[in-house]
Amino acid sequence: MEHAVAELAPPGYHDGKDAVLKRLRRIEGQVRGLQRLVEEDQYCIDVLTQVSATTKALQAVALQLMEDHLRYCVHEAMAAGGDEARDKVTEASQAITRLLRT
C-alpha cells in the first residue's frame, strides 16, 4: 500500500529502526527455536509456551510501530489537516482493529 506522505518523509519508526530490526531478529530466532522443538518432538505445552512468548514479542513490536505511527505520521497529518488527517486517522483505526483481532 503506497502513501504519498511515506514518499516524502521517513516512516515514524525511522529513528528506532535499528531497535525494531534487533527485536525482529530475536523473534526470528524464537521461530527457528520453535521449529527445532517440533522437529525434536518436544512436549506440546513447552512448544505452546514458546509460541505464546513469540506472539507476545511480535505484539510488542506491533504496538511500538503503532505508537511511532501515531506520534509521527498521524501527528503530521493532523497538523496538515483536511482529507490527509481524516485518512490517516481512519488508516490507524483500521490497523488497531486488525491488531486487536489477532
N, C-alpha and C positions, 0 to 999 in steps of 0.2 A: 504494500500500500504506500503510494508516494504522497508526500505532503510538501507543499511549496515552502513552508517555513523551515522544514528539515533541510532543504537545499541551501537556504541562506544562513542558517545558524547550526552549530553542532547540537547533537541531542543533549537533553538535560543531564544525562549521566556522563557526559564527556569528561568532566573533571575527575570523576571517580571511576573512569573506565578500567584502569589497572586493577582496582579493588574488585570490580564486578567480574573481570576476567579471572582473577585469582580464585574467587568463590566458585565460578563455573567450572574451573579446572578441578577444584576439590570435589565438586559434585560429580564430575566425570569419573573421578577415581572411585567415588562411592558406588556409582553404577557398575563400574568394572568389578568392584568387590561383590556386588550383588550377583553378577554373572558367575563369578567364581564360587560363591556359596551354593548356587543352584547346580553348577557343574559338579561340585563335591557332594551333592545330595545332603546338604545341611538341614537341620531341623527347621520345619516350617515357621515356627514362631521366631526363630533367630533371623530368618530371611525377612519376615514381615516387620520385625523391629528395624531392620536396616532400610527397608522400603519406606517406613514411616520417617526415619531420620533424613533420608534423601528427599522425600516430599517436603518436609519442613524446610530444608535448606533451599530448595527451589522456590518455595513460597516466600522465604526471606528475601531472595534476590528479586522476585516479582514485586514485593512491597517496596523495596528500595528503588527500583526502577519507576514505580508509580509515584513515589514521593518526589523523585527527581523530575518526572514529567510534570507533575502539578506545580512544583516550585519554579521551574524554569519555562517550559513550553506553554503551559496553560496561563501562567502569570503574564508572560509576554503577550499572549493572545488577548488576555483580558485588558491589558494596557492599551493595545491597539483598538479594541472594541469591535463592534459590528459583527458581521457574519463569522469572521475568523474566531472571535471569542465564543460565540454560540457553538460553533462546530467543534472547537477544542474541548469545551465542557461536555458536549454530547459524546465525543470520542472517549474522553476519560471515564465518563459514566458507564459506557459500554464495556470498556476494559475492566473496570471494577466489577461489573456484573459477571464477566467471564471468569475473573479470579475467584469470585465467591462461589461459582458453580463447580469449581474443581475441588 
